[in-house]
Each structure stands twice: as structure tokens, then as C-alpha cells.
């Protein structure tokens, strides 16, 4: 059939590998494949997460494919029983903010441990308090995901109840999803879904429940399922997908499976979603600037106040010229609030006697020197400020500040206390599969003897390729030509680089002027009194968002402990936190 005669289609239910141990493809792979198949649009809808959308966004811009931001949820009753499954798509910036806040609510509420979430139908129908504005999830489109199959009387009754709730809670912007994957009851399921949707005035649209970009990823998808359920593949049974249909299928194949109206409805819904991550605008907190002054004027005032302390005999002409050049460039890029935020954190640390030191590409900045963020005298250096900030690179500034290891938590809690948990959180770190962990998980899934798995994992080197890996298998007593060895090597190679879970950055803070949760979802970290966003530093750089690095340096603690007599006042309070400290009555004689 001529490609022009094929019906247009937008995939609205697609999981990346950030739906941990569910998605079997990278976001970039899914976007590239959807563009190759000439889809009208692609929605990234990981489970209660927006962790993979930035990578998809970058690839979609390169491929010229419209990208829709969404997520899917499994709702629970108050007693913990299953209620229904729902797909939410952001229509605009306001809808994206509401979706991000909903994910934050689900992942930070009491009862939701790290890596899990908790949502009930009441969170959509009748939220109270600070979440009242999420009633009905405004500016989002909602799609019901019926349980499969739904043709038995009890299943149909349940679907009627869900459809009634959906149409009442989200009037005028709700749909019934139809997912056909060449399973035994597809025809009966389709008829039941269409009948219930018609009775409740809901349109039916086609969904693929995509977990991989090509069908050849099915073995890897099965392996991830085995890891998720904690059993070898041979014992997973019905937990495994029945076939490889959960991939991005050709439009010709879709036209032979779905009713034409269900395919056309996907394109209509995609056209209602106009939001792009390019619309996100990040604003640093403005309360650091006194009333009646602009950020540029206040930064200039603080910089020259510090310069007079640095150069009590007068500011050298070369330094003054450099300060003017840097302040002009900072003002042209509107980065004053960033420098003032770092300055405020450093000023707090020094006020309570915490040793700190700025470093990195900002170390040669005359402004940072005068703000007492760094100790590198610009008069004695000749590095360009543009290596730190430049208009041409269009990169956000990055200042690393090290604090005493034992007392950095005080600085972190100061930030949380000043800006609140709604406005400040740590950046994420994506923990990915490395060679040893990929070998261990794929080997266990294939049912390889645990002793052999451990022996192979320990013998493998990070720089080994596929042929090297087969050699390691031979060294450990396995036949490298055997099907099991070949499959193990293939799965381990495919699993490399897949995200395993989100962790917290050592100290990279993202601080917003308003609610940070409307910019990116926030979740509880494993460590008490910490919260973390779902994007890592690469995602932040892609969107031009800035973070403040509050890091720990053991050498500063060593300096503190080595010469306690040289510190006084508030600084002495930190000595008790140094476990290696042994007080001396006087400095050693020479």
C-alpha cells in the first residue's frame, strides 16, 4: 500500500527504560523509530515519572517529531486494592505543571517508599488543602486503560463503573483506550470496550502500550521482567508478555488491527497537546535582593564591597576592568541571581565557622573572588572568564563549592530551611547498568548457576567487548559457542547503560523562585531529610537549568582538625563534629 494512503497515527502510550525494569528501549531509540515510521506524534508516558522526557525531547527536536509529555498511573483504593489505570497527557504549560505536581504528590506522600508511589481516585476527584488546584487535573487529557480482557460480566461491570467515574471527573477531555496485541480475546475485548465507551459518551482511541522500539528487543524485555519478579525466565510464566507486539508497529500493521476511527482519534488527541519542554522557564529566587534594588545593582554592590576588603589599598585597574567586564556579561545573560545565591550560601557557612572553598572553572572569576567564593586572586592569573560563562556556548554557569565533610549537612539543611522543600531539591543521579551488574542480572534471569555468574562477573573487565566476554565465559568453564553463552553475552551487552534506579547527586541543588514541583517532579530520597528531582545534571544542562553544587571535601576537615588553635568563635563549634579531633593545648614547637 502507498505510504500516503496509510492512516496517520500517534502513539500515546509508550514506556522508556525509565519505567524501571519495564521499558526495553532508550527514549532516543523510541523517538528515532517513531520518526522513521512517520508517526504523527509520540507520547512518552512512563509510570508516574518524567525522568525520561528530556532525552526524548532532545532527540525529537533533532528528528522533527512532535513529542507529547505524559505519564500513566495505577490508582489504588484507600484500602490498598486496585482501582483503575489511567493515562494523563499534558496539553500546555499549565497542564504540565499540574502533572508534575501530581507525580510529586504521589511519590512524596506518607506511605510511599523510595521508588514507589501512591495515588487514589480521590486525588483526582476531591483533593484537599494545598492540592485543591489539582481537582480534575486541569489542562490534561485523561485516557482510561481497561483491564484485559474485559468481556466477562464482572469485567464489564467494573469497566462501566470506571467509565462512569472517568466521564464525571474529567468531562469533555477523557477517552477510552483500546489496546490490541494479538491476544486470544482481542475481538471480544474490542467489542466490550466500544460498547461501554458508547454508553458513557467516550471516544475510543488506539493504544500500543509500547515497551520497545523494535520487536527484536523482546528477549531483553523478558529478561527485565525476570529481574523485576525475581525469578529465572523459565519460572516467570504469565508474567512474561505473550508475544512481541509491544513495539512501535508500522502504520500498515496498525491499519489491519484497529478500527479507522480509533486510529484517527489518536491524531486528534495529539493535536490538542501543544506543550514543549522548550516552554520551561527557570527563575532563581529573588528574596536575596533587598527591596527597591535590582539583582544587577545588588550584585555590583556586593562585589565592590568585597573588592574593597580584598584590596584595602585600592582596587587595581586591571581588576576593576575585569570586574566591569564580568558584571556586564553576567547582566546580559541574567545570571545575577545565581551568583547571589552562591554568595548567600558561602556567607552563611562562614558565619557559622564552616570552612569552604570555591573551585572549578569559576575559580578565576574576579566576581567570585570579591564575593569570597573563591581564593584565586585574578590579579595574578590570566585565564579568560569566558571559559566559565560565554554567550556563544549558551551554557549555564557552574560553581562548585566544597565544605567541611562533617558539617556540609548543616549547609544542606540551611538551604532547605531557607527555601523550603517545595522550592529546593537535589538533582538526580541515574544509576545505570555497568558490565558486572549487567552480567549478574542477565545471568540470573537465564538461570545460570549463581557460582558461575559470580565467577564470570568478577573475571570481566570494564573494557571487554563481546568477543572478550565470550573468552571470559570460556575461561570460567562455559562453551562460548553454546546458545546459552551467546544469549547471555547478547543480553548483557544490550543491558549496558540501562537505568537501574535514581539516586541523589552528592550536592547539586536546584532552587526555584516558585514551586519547583511545577518544573520537575520531586521525590523522597533514601536518606532522611532529603528530596531529589527526577532529572540529572545532563538533563538540566539540556534545558538550560542551573544548579548550585554544595559538595564535601575531606581535606577541609583535615585542615580543621590539624590546627584547632587557629580557629575561634563560631568555628570552634565545628570541632566536635570531627571524629579524629584530639585537642591540643598549644601549637607544636619547631
Secondary structure by P-SEA (a helix, b strand, c coil): ccccccbbbbbcccccccccccccccaaaaaaaaaaacccccccccccccccaaaaaaaaaaabbbbbbbcccccccccccccbbbbbbbccaaaaaaaaaaaaaaaccccccccccccccccccccccccccccccccbbbbbbcccccccaaaaaaaaaaaaaaaaaccccbbbbbbbccccaaaaaaaaaaaaaaaabbbbbbbcccccccccaaaaaaaaaaaaacccccccccccccccccccccaaaaaacccaaaaaaaaaaaaacccccccbbbbcccccccccccaaaaaaaaaaaaaaaaccccccaaaaaaaaaaaaaaaaacaaaaaaaaaaaaaaaaaabbbbbbbccccccaaaaaacccccccccccccccccccccccccbbbbbbcccccaaaaaaaaaaacccccbbbbbbbbcccaaaaaaaaaaaacccaaaaaaaaaaccccccaaaaaaaaaaaccccccaaaaaaaaaaaaacccccbbbbcccbbbbbcccccccbbbbbccccccccccccaaaaaaabbbbbbbbbbaaaaaaaaaccccccccccccccccccbbbbcccccc
